[in-house]
Amino acid sequence: MTTPLRYSDRDIAQVRDLNPIAHVAQDLGYKLELRGEGEFVIPCLDSLDPETRVAFSMSLVPARGMFYCAHCSAGGDVITLVEKDRKLSFAAAVEYLAQRAGITLKAIS
Ligand SMILES: [Zn+2]
């Protein structure tokens, strides 16, 4: 097993800044449904309504770069969204987003 790569806070901040969460969500195949001012709804990645078997809705707020599910408390930033959607490790999600934005990462030990 190889040691997972780590990246500097600066690289990770740049990855977040250059990957707006709404754009990334659309790249991942989500249709963003406008809910209110500056807020969109996408299906929750973690929870289905036990009766209807339909995913609960969660909020995606581009201005804050965050998503949040009021039902199961799943949530996070653009990196978390990629981790959960693609079932990737944190480092692999950072790499996915770096590649998307044309950022060259420097691994630290
Ligand atoms: Zn949820």
Residues whose N, C-alpha, C, O or C-beta is under 5 A from the ligand:
A	BS01	ZN	C44 D46 S47 F56 C69 H71 C72 S73 A74
